[in-house]
Amino acid sequence: MSAPRSTPTAADGIRFAFGTLTALPVRVTRWDREAARAGMLAAPLAGLVVGLCAAAVGGLLLLAGSGPLLAAVATAAVPAALTRGLHLDGLADTADGLGSAKPADDALRIMKQSDIGPFGVITLLLVLLTQVAALTELYEEGWAYGAVAATLAATAARLALTLAARTGVPPARPEGLGATVAGSVPPRAALLTALLVTAVSAAACGGLFGAYGALHHTLALAAGLGAAQLLLTHCVRRFGGVTGDVFGGLAETAATAALVVLTLG
């Protein structure tokens, strides 16, 4: 009889989060359900780091004399680079699966193929254009607005994954990253993580932009999570559960929706 696995430490969870949700050189030391739970709870931390890197690149370009558009393009490119395009690829595959209007098994087969279909191309184009357009508007208001937006969007993207990994959301396939993390996070822990991230974000944005800024950024975070939840509900209904591709699509949806709301008002 094999010895029971020990309870994963915070370091195990952080390594799992950074090792699976970013391309940063972090070695995953545990790959089991307990580590997946800890890792998905630490997912917003990975998003924070990705967002800060994106904000730093955009800010450096502005300081070097570039315009808001170039800074926005670079800011949108950093999360793609730090995930090796994994989330964008998942978004495209999810769009192809949903757009195929085929039964779940056939749609999942389409999503697993290495090529990209017309629905995926169109979705990628529109999402990236939306992200760049939103970031351009925000950088035109000032470096701080664009930097905070990039950080908030990346954090919202990973927080959406924490909520999507909660108990009750089934995997669509018995293998893959989706199956490893699906249903691994207790609902209460997911909710507490969301409330903590929201409170910290509101406090930070309030300190920078005042009470209205705190409210605006909180609404943007909520809108990103709400948009991801709508997509999650639709994917579970269409595919019977979630996959790694669906998780990627959820991340990009949450980030894009948050950025759009930040340009309003």
C-alpha positions in Angstrom: 0.0 0.0 0.0 1.4 3.4 -1.0 1.8 6.0 1.7 -0.8 8.8 1.5 0.3 12.1 0.0 1.1 14.9 2.4 -1.0 18.1 2.3 0.4 20.4 -0.4 2.2 23.5 0.9 1.6 27.0 -0.3 4.8 26.6 -2.3 3.4 23.5 -4.0 0.3 25.5 -5.0 2.3 28.5 -6.3 4.6 26.2 -8.3 1.5 24.5 -9.8 -0.1 27.8 -10.7 3.0 29.4 -12.3 4.1 26.1 -13.9 0.7 25.5 -15.6 -0.6 29.0 -16.2 2.5 30.8 -17.3 5.7 30.0 -19.2 7.9 31.2 -16.4 10.7 28.7 -15.5 8.9 27.1 -12.6 9.1 23.4 -12.0 5.8 21.7 -10.9 6.8 19.3 -8.1 3.4 17.8 -7.5 0.7 16.9 -10.0 -2.3 15.6 -8.2 -5.7 16.8 -7.1 -4.5 18.3 -3.9 -1.8 20.3 -5.6 -4.3 21.3 -8.3 -6.6 22.7 -5.7 -3.8 24.7 -4.1 -2.6 25.8 -7.5 -6.0 27.0 -8.7 -6.4 29.0 -5.5 -3.0 30.6 -6.2 -3.9 31.3 -9.9 -4.7 35.1 -9.3 -1.2 35.5 -7.9 0.2 34.2 -11.2 -2.1 36.7 -13.0 -0.8 39.5 -10.9 2.8 38.8 -11.9 1.8 38.5 -15.6 -0.1 41.7 -15.4 2.7 43.6 -13.7 5.2 42.4 -16.4 2.8 43.6 -19.1 2.3 47.0 -17.3 6.1 47.4 -17.0 6.7 46.8 -20.7 4.0 49.3 -21.7 5.3 51.8 -19.2 8.9 51.5 -20.4 7.8 52.1 -24.0 5.9 55.2 -23.0 8.9 56.5 -21.0 11.1 55.8 -24.1 8.8 58.1 -26.2 6.4 55.7 -27.9 2.8 56.5 -28.4 -0.1 54.8 -26.5 -0.9 52.5 -29.4 2.5 50.8 -29.5 2.5 50.6 -25.7 -0.9 48.9 -25.9 0.2 46.4 -28.4 3.2 45.5 -26.3 1.1 45.2 -23.2 -1.3 42.9 -24.9 1.6 40.8 -26.3 3.3 40.2 -22.9 0.6 37.9 -21.5 0.5 36.0 -24.8 4.3 35.5 -24.6 4.2 34.6 -20.9 1.7 31.8 -21.6 3.3 30.8 -25.0 -0.1 31.7 -26.5 -1.8 28.9 -24.5 -4.8 30.9 -23.5 -5.3 32.5 -26.9 -5.0 29.0 -28.5 -7.6 27.8 -26.0 -9.9 30.7 -26.9 -9.6 29.9 -30.6 -10.2 26.1 -30.1 -13.2 26.9 -27.9 -14.6 29.2 -30.6 -14.2 26.5 -33.2 -15.9 23.9 -31.1 -18.8 26.2 -30.3 -19.1 27.5 -33.8 -19.2 24.0 -35.3 -22.7 23.5 -33.9 -21.8 19.7 -33.8 -22.6 17.3 -31.0 -20.3 17.4 -28.0 -18.0 14.5 -29.0 -17.5 15.9 -32.5 -17.0 19.5 -31.1 -14.4 18.2 -28.7 -12.6 16.4 -31.5 -12.5 19.6 -33.5 -11.1 21.5 -30.5 -8.3 18.9 -30.1 -7.1 19.2 -33.6 -3.8 21.2 -34.1 -5.2 23.5 -36.8 -7.4 26.6 -36.4 -10.7 27.1 -38.1 -12.5 30.3 -39.3 -14.4 30.8 -36.0 -11.1 30.7 -34.1 -9.4 33.1 -36.4 -12.2 35.6 -36.3 -12.5 35.4 -32.5 -8.8 35.8 -32.0 -8.7 38.8 -34.3 -11.6 40.5 -32.6 -10.4 39.8 -29.0 -6.9 41.1 -29.6 -8.2 44.2 -31.4 -10.5 44.9 -28.5 -7.7 44.5 -26.0 -5.4 46.8 -27.9 -8.1 49.4 -28.5 -9.1 49.4 -24.8 -5.5 49.6 -23.6 -4.8 52.4 -26.1 -7.7 54.5 -24.7 -6.5 53.9 -21.1 -2.9 54.8 -21.8 -4.1 58.0 -23.5 -5.6 58.9 -20.1 -2.2 58.3 -18.4 0.4 55.6 -17.8 -1.2 54.6 -14.5 -4.6 53.9 -16.0 -3.1 51.6 -18.6 -0.8 49.9 -16.1 -3.5 49.2 -13.5 -5.8 48.0 -16.3 -3.3 45.5 -17.6 -2.7 44.2 -14.1 -6.3 44.0 -13.2 -7.2 42.2 -16.5 -4.5 39.6 -16.0 -5.6 39.0 -12.4 -9.2 38.7 -13.4 -8.3 36.2 -16.1 -6.7 33.8 -13.6 -9.4 34.4 -10.9 -11.9 33.3 -13.5 -10.0 30.0 -13.7 -10.2 29.6 -9.9 -14.0 30.0 -10.0 -14.3 27.7 -13.0 -12.3 24.9 -11.2 -14.9 24.8 -8.3 -16.6 21.6 -7.3 -19.6 20.9 -9.4 -18.0 21.9 -12.8 -17.2 18.6 -14.5 -14.4 17.8 -17.0 -15.5 17.2 -20.6 -12.7 14.7 -21.1 -11.1 12.2 -18.7 -7.6 13.4 -19.4 -5.6 16.6 -19.8 -5.2 19.8 -17.6 -9.0 20.3 -17.6 -9.6 17.0 -16.0 -6.8 17.6 -13.5 -8.2 20.9 -12.1 -11.9 20.6 -12.8 -13.9 20.4 -9.6 -10.8 20.6 -7.5 -11.6 23.8 -5.6 -14.3 23.8 -2.9 -16.9 26.5 -3.7 -16.4 28.3 -0.4 -12.6 28.5 -1.0 -13.2 29.8 -4.5 -15.7 32.5 -3.2 -13.3 33.6 -0.4 -10.5 33.9 -2.9 -12.7 36.0 -5.2 -13.7 38.3 -2.3 -10.1 38.7 -1.2 -8.9 39.6 -4.7 -11.8 42.0 -5.1 -11.1 43.7 -1.7 -7.4 44.1 -2.4 -8.0 45.4 -5.9 -10.6 47.9 -4.6 -8.3 49.1 -1.9 -5.3 49.5 -4.3 -7.4 51.3 -6.9 -9.0 53.5 -4.3 -5.6 54.6 -3.1 -4.6 55.5 -6.7 -7.8 56.9 -8.2 -10.1 57.6 -5.3 -13.5 56.2 -4.4 -14.9 56.3 -7.9 -11.8 54.6 -9.2 -12.2 51.8 -6.7 -15.8 51.3 -7.7 -15.0 51.5 -11.4 -12.3 48.9 -11.2 -14.3 46.6 -8.9 -17.2 46.7 -11.5 -14.6 45.9 -14.2 -13.4 42.9 -12.3 -17.0 41.7 -11.7 -17.8 42.2 -15.3 -14.8 40.1 -16.4 -15.8 37.3 -14.0 -19.5 37.5 -15.1 -18.5 37.2 -18.8 -16.3 34.2 -18.0 -19.2 32.6 -16.1 -21.6 33.0 -19.0 -19.1 31.3 -21.3 -18.4 28.6 -18.7 -22.2 27.9 -18.4 -22.5 27.7 -22.2 -19.5 25.4 -22.6 -20.6 23.0 -19.9 -24.0 22.8 -21.6 -22.5 22.2 -25.0 -19.5 20.0 -24.2 -20.6 18.4 -21.0 -17.8 20.0 -19.0 -14.6 21.9 -19.3 -11.3 21.3 -21.0 -7.9 23.0 -20.9 -9.0 24.9 -24.0 -12.2 26.2 -22.3 -10.0 27.4 -19.4 -7.9 29.4 -21.9 -11.1 30.8 -23.4 -12.4 31.8 -20.0 -9.2 33.7 -19.1 -9.2 35.7 -22.3 -12.9 36.5 -22.0 -12.5 37.7 -18.4 -9.5 39.9 -19.3 -11.2 41.4 -22.4 -14.4 42.2 -20.6 -12.6 43.8 -17.7 -10.7 46.1 -20.1 -13.8 47.1 -22.0 -15.6 48.1 -18.8 -12.6 50.2 -17.7 -12.9 52.3 -20.9 -16.5 53.2 -20.1 -17.7 56.0 -17.8 
